[in-house]
């Protein structure tokens, strides 16, 4: 919306200037809609020349999060990686050429500058990883291109837990505080510490809540609804249409994605859009995919008793690897439901389309299409899994993709060796 405000100011300034230079003429104000349409046309034409490249090895290492989204659609901070790049309006020396950017590459000034300087038939690399290339191909044929070795320190998401590593800094960088009606919210019984570090959308609602932005900024987006007793410690973000239940405790470095519903205690976690954890229970140091629902008292451990680094199942390696992190909880795919009292161990990976529960700790790797109560589980019937997925998308008022069945079948085949 701020872009349109600036655009309107610019349009008005043009009219005033024309009136001053032509005092005897009746100058018509340029219609805003024409300028807006021209601006959008330019903007989208510019984006047509930017493509986000999905490195096949990274796609595998970022499973299960990469099943239902390309690398640039991963969520971090207050937006997807694609959104972060598009906000920069990056251009190269020859706008007619196709710019291809690694989908999981995080933008920073030095990296953006290096990419902007790329010429046709050149590829930018760091540590054998393609960061960007210019050309009409959708795959970087490195042998036919001029290689430029980037000497900076580019950052990209290689593993799911990398999202959590970059989460705190990204939230602090992206949340821009803005004035809001503090008295309005105080009159509703809210306590807001360090309001100068908050962005609260005019359509956000809360009553009897506590926000502490003294250690990091807090973002409440459009149509966010916080129920009474919600406590938020920054840095944290509730994105558009997300809600909290009574007494929710949101600790630092947490993103609640669009249209999510949360309760209980959540710490240093990222919820992708349209997922629910509405009841009591603890989720910490975790990444939760879309259209997933956690039953009451679902909780996870995120710290080993011996304080040793956490291991995590890697789809690319087909075995566990050492993450080097001491705090790591769940990596959960899309369309996962957990029963009440479900307990997850430190460093657990759950695929897509799972319906699981257990009285004891669940396994540290749960393949896609797992159904039942451990240890007596079976493969989720495709027709039933499809119906449940469709129902969740309808509940969240989202359209059902025509290729949903096809994607599910591909996941089923890819993980066939994991199911016993």
N, C-alpha and C positions, 0 to 999 in steps of 0.2 A: 504493500500500500504506500510505503514511503516513496517509492519510485514515481508513482502517479502524482503525489504531492509536489515533488521536485519538478516533474514535467509540467504541471499546471503553473508553477511559479515561472518556469522558463517561457511558457506560452504567453503569460501575462506580461512578462518583461519585453517580449517581442512587440506586443501591441502598444505598450507605453512608448517604446523607442520609435515605432513608426508614427505614432501620433505626434511626438515631439518634432520629428523631422518633417512631418507633413501636417502642420497645424490647420490648414484650410481644407483638409480632406477628411471625409468620414471613413476612418479606418475600421474595417471589420476584424474582430478578434478571430484568429485562426481556430477552427473547431478542434476541441480536444480529442474527439474520437479519431480524427484523421491523423493527428500526431501519434496517438497511441497505437493505431493500426500500423503506421509506418515504423514506429519503434519496435513493435512486436515482430513485424515482418523482417526487419533487419536482424533482430536478436535471434530468431529461429533459423534464418538463413545462415547466420554465423555458426550456430550449433550444428547445422547439417555437415559442416566440414570438420567436426570433432567427433571421433569415434573412441569408444572405450574398449580396449583390447583385453580379452580374457585369456591369460596364460594358463594352458591346460594343467601344468603342474600345480599352480596355485589353486586352481579350481578343485583339484583333488585334496590338497592339504587343508582347504577351507571347508570341506564337508563336515557336517551336514548342512551348514549355513548356505552353501552355494548350490544346493539342489534347486531351489525355487527362485533364485535371483542371480543376476550376473554380479561380478565382483564390485562394480561401481554402485550397486544397490545395497551394499552392506551399510548398516546404520552405525554411526559413531557421533558422540556429542549430541547435537540438536538436529542432525540431518544425515542424509546418505552421502557417500563419497562423491557421487555424481553431482549432487546439489552443491557441494563445496567447490568443485571445478567450474560448474556453470556460473556460479556467482562471480568468478574472476574474469569472465569474458575473454579468455585467453585467445590470442591470435598469433599466427606465424607470419614470416616475411612475405610468403606468397599465399594469400587467402584462398586462391583457387585450388590449392593442394589439400589432400586429406591428412589431418593430424590424428594420430592414433596414440592414446594415452593408456598406460597400464591401468586396468580398472580399479585395482586396490592401492594405487599410489596416492599418498597424502600430499596435498599441495602445500608448499612453503615458498616464500619469495625467491630464494635462490634456485630452487628446482623449476619454478614457473618461468623464471628468466632464461634458464638454460633451454627449456622446451620451446619457448617463444623464438629463440634464435635458430632453431633447426631449419635446414633447407631441404629441398626435395631429395629423396633417396638417401636420407641420413637416418641413423638410429642412435639413440642415446642409451648408454648402458652403464650399470654400476654393479660390480661384483657378479658379472655374467648374467645379470637380470636386465631384460629389456624394460626401460622406463617409458620410452615413447619413440615413435618413428613417423616419418612423413612419406606418404605414398598412397596409391589407390588400393593396395592390398589390405586384406583384413588380418593377415598373419605376417609377422616381421621376417622376411627372407633376408637374414642377416648377411649371408654370403654375397648378395647383390647390392648391398648398401654400404655407404661410408659409415664406419663406426666412430662414435665420439664417446670417449670414456669420461663419465661424469666424476669429477673429483670432489664434489660436495658430499653431503650426508643425507641423501634422499631416504625417506621412510615409506614403507609400504606394508600392507597387511599380508603377512605370509601364513599365519596360523590364526585360528579363532581367538585365542587368548590375547593376540596382539591388539585386538579392539579394546580390551580392558587396560592394557599397558598405556595406550594413548588417550584413554577416556578422560582423565582428570585435566590434562593440559588442554584438550580440545574443548571441553565444557568452559573452562576459564577464558579461552580465546574467543569462543563463539557467542557467549551470552553477553550482550551489550545492554547494560542497565539503562533505564529510561524513566522519566518522571511518571508517577501514577497517583491516583486519588487515595493517599494513605489514610486520610480521615474516614473515608467511606468504609475501608476494610477494618479499621480500628473500632468503628461503631458496631461492627458485627462480631466483636469479641476476639478478633485476630491479634496476635502479637507478632510483629515483624521486626526482627533485629537486623540492623544495617540495611534499611530499605534502599539506600543509595546504591546497593549492589544487586538490586532486583529488577527484573523485567516482568511485569504483570499485565497481561492483555486486558483491555477494558471489558471483554466478555468472559473473563475468568471469574469463577465463583468460589468463595470459601467462607466458612463461618466457624468461629471457635478453633482456629488452627494456629500453629506456631511455625514461623519461618525464621531460620537463623542463617543469614548470609554473611556473617562476620568472617568466616573462613573461606568463602567461595560464593560466587554468584548463583542466583536462583532464577529459573525461567518458568513461567506459567503461561502456556499458549492459549490460543483462542478456544473457548468452550470447555476449558478445563474446569472440573468440579471437584473440590476437595471437601470431604465430609468432616464433621466435627471431630476434633481431637487429632487431626493429622499433624504430624511433626516432620519438617523437612530441614535437613542440614545441607548447606551448599558446599561444593558446587553440585547442582542437581537440576534436572529439567523434566517437566511434565509437558509433553507435546500435545498438539491439537486434539481435543475431544477426549483426553484421558481423564480418568476419575480415580479417586481414592475412597476406600471404605472407612468407617469409623475407627479412629485411633491408629491409622496407618503410620508407620515409622520409616521414613525414607532417609537413609544415611548418605554420606557424601559419595560423589562420583557415580551417580545413578541417573540413567535416562529411562523414563517411562514413555514408550512410543505412542504414536497416535492411536486413539480409540482403545487403549488398554485400560483394564480395571485392576487395581492392586490394593492389597491390605497386608496386615502383619508387618514384618520387618524385612526391608530390602537394603542391601549394602553393596556399593561398588558393582553395579550390574547394569546391563543394557537389555531392555525389553523391546524387541522389534514390534511393529504395529499389530494391533488386533489380538493381543494375548491377555489372559487373565490369571491373576493370583489374588483372588479377592478376599481370602480368609487368613487366619493366623498361620504362623510358620515363618521360617527364616530362609531367605534366598540371598546368598552372598557371593561376590566374585564370579558372576555367572553371565552368560549370554543366552537369552531366550528367544527362539524363533517366533514366527507369526502363527496366529490361530491356534495357540496352545493354551491349555487350561490346567491349572494345578489345584487339586482338591485340598480341602481344609487340612491344615497342619503339615502340608508338604514342606520339607526342610532339606537343606544340604549342609554338609561340612565343607569348609573351604580352607582348612588349616590342619596339617597332619600333627599328630601328637608329638612326634619327634622333631618337628619343624624342618624336616628335609624337603627338598624341592618336589613339586607335584609332577607325577607322570600322567600322560593323557594319550588316549588312543588316537592314532593318526591314520586317516583313510588312505593317504598316499603311500605310507610305509606298511600299512596293514598290520601294525603292531604299536605298542605304546612307546612314547619317547619322553625324554626328560624335558620339561618346559623351562626349568630354571627358576620357576616362580614358587614362592612359599605359600601364596594364597591363590587358590583357584577352585571354583565350585563346579557348576554344570555348564556344558555346552549342549543346548537342546535345539533340535531341529523344529520344523514346522509341523503343525497338526498332531501335537502330542497331548495326551490327557493322562493325568496321574490320579490315583485314588487317594482317599483320605489317609493321613498318617504316613504317606510315602517318604522314605528316607534315602537320601543319596549321599554317597561317599565323596571324599575329596577327589576332584579330577574325574568326573563322570561325563561320558559322551552318550547322548541319546539321539538316535536317528529320527526320521520323519514317520508320521502315521503310526504312532505307538499308543496303545491304551494299556497302562501298566499299573500295578500296585504290588505291595509286599508288606508283610509284618516285620521283616528284617531289612537290613540294608540291601538295596538293589545292586546288581552288577555294575562295574565301572564302565562297561560298554554294552549298550543295548541297541541292536541293529534295528533298522527301519522295519516297519510292519510286524512289530512284536505285540502280542495281545495276551492279556491274562494276568494272573497273580503268581509272582515268582515263588517257588521254582517251577511251577506247572504252567508254562506258557506255550503258546503255539503261534503260528503265523496268522496275521490278521487277514481275513478274507477280503479280497480286493473290492468286491461289490459293497461290503459293509464299510470298509475304510473310505471308499469314495462317497458313500452316502453321508458319513459323519463329517468328512471334510466339507462337503457341499452345505451341510446344515450349519457348520460353524461360519462359513463365509456368508451365508444368508443372514445369520444372527447378527453379524457385524455389518450388515447392509453392503456387502461387497459382491460384485458380479462373479459368477463362476466361469473361469476360463474355458474356452472350447477344448484346449489341449490338456486339461487337467488329467484325464485318464491316461493320456500318452506319457506325461511326465511321471505319473505314479508307476506305470509299467516299466519305465526306464530305471527308476529307483529300485524297483523290485528285482530286476535282472542284475543291476550293478551290485547289489548286496546279497545276492543268492548264496555266495560262499560263506557269508557271515552267519546265516541262519542254520541252525542244526535241528 
